């Protein structure tokens, strides 16, 4: 995972476990490649929730929402039906109107996939870029309170 330019310390990854279900796999029981984007999306949503940001509330109260602007995924090993995959997420850059995430999918100590996702903040009505609301920006900079993996311990 890449480090934020402003910091010399490695940020702690937010961890979100996901079970692989039949619907996630192809006929060979291997996770279909596009589903890693769904797994990454779920983990980012939970990362935001752990920061105290509910996306539905953000849309209603601030008139803004997050949209995916770009993605890049590198696949390294397959996940299979019934595996428990651990998604690790780090906000590697927080800008005025966007956030870059570095994400990794792991299973039993094996790196399955890495992803870099840029999420932009847009005005809900116009779908044009909008600055992150102040309270949201502060929450993102503070980061999540804890991972689900921490909560389960």
C-alpha positions, -999 to 999 in steps of 0.1 A, spaced: 0 0 0 12 35 -8 18 60 20 2 94 21 27 120 9 22 140 42 32 112 65 63 91 71 43 66 91 24 37 75 -13 42 82 -30 13 98 -53 -6 74 -90 -8 81 -99 -45 79 -133 -59 67 -139 -97 64 -161 -109 36 -173 -145 30 -173 -158 -6 -208 -170 -16 -219 -190 -45 -232 -159 -62 -196 -144 -62 -181 -173 -82 -180 -186 -117 -188 -222 -127 -155 -234 -114 -161 -220 -79 -136 -192 -83 -145 -156 -75 -154 -138 -107 -128 -110 -113 -153 -81 -112 -165 -91 -78 -133 -79 -62 -146 -44 -70 -177 -52 -51 -157 -64 -21 -135 -33 -22 -167 -11 -24 -182 -28 7 -150 -23 26 -148 14 16 -184 19 27 -176 3 61 -145 24 63 -166 55 59 -192 42 84 -164 36 109 -154 73 104 -189 83 113 -200 90 78 -233 75 65 -235 80 28 -273 82 27 -272 110 54 -244 128 36 -265 129 5 -296 143 23 -279 167 47 -251 180 25 -264 174 -10 -232 156 -18 -223 120 -26 -193 99 -34 -188 84 -69 -160 62 -82 -138 81 -106 -112 55 -114 -100 20 -105 -70 -2 -111 -70 -38 -100 -41 -63 -101 -51 -100 -96 -26 -123 -81 -44 -155 -68 -79 -168 -68 -104 -168 -40 -129 -197 -39 -163 -205 -27 -166 -204 12 -133 -186 16 -132 -158 41 -115 -129 24 -100 -100 44 -102 -66 27 -76 -41 39 -82 -5 31 -61 27 35 -69 62 25 -36 70 8 -46 105 -2 -73 129 9 -78 159 -14 -103 188 -15 -128 168 -35 -115 132 -37 -101 104 -17 -77 77 -30 -79 43 -15 -53 15 -16 -70 -18 -10 -59 -54 -7 -78 -87 -6 -61 -115 15 -71 -151 22 -52 -172 47 -20 -152 43 -21 -150 5 -25 -117 -13 -53 -122 -38 -57 -88 -54 -47 -51 -50 -67 -21 -60 -63 16 -62 -96 34 -63 -102 72 -65 -136 83 -51 -148 118 -59 -173 140 -40 -200 154 -63 -230 176 -59 -260 153 -59 -281 176 -81 -255 185 -108 -231 155 -105 -203 180 -107 -173 179 -84 -178 194 -50 -155 201 -21 -157 176 8 -179 191 35 -158 203 65 -170 178 90 -166 150 65 -130 161 56 -121 161 93 -136 127 99 -117 113 69 -85 128 81 -90 113 116 -98 79 101 -119 50 112 -124 43 149 -117 6 144 -120 -23 119 -147 -50 121 -118 -74 127 -110 -54 158 -146 -54 169 -149 -92 166 -119 -98 189 
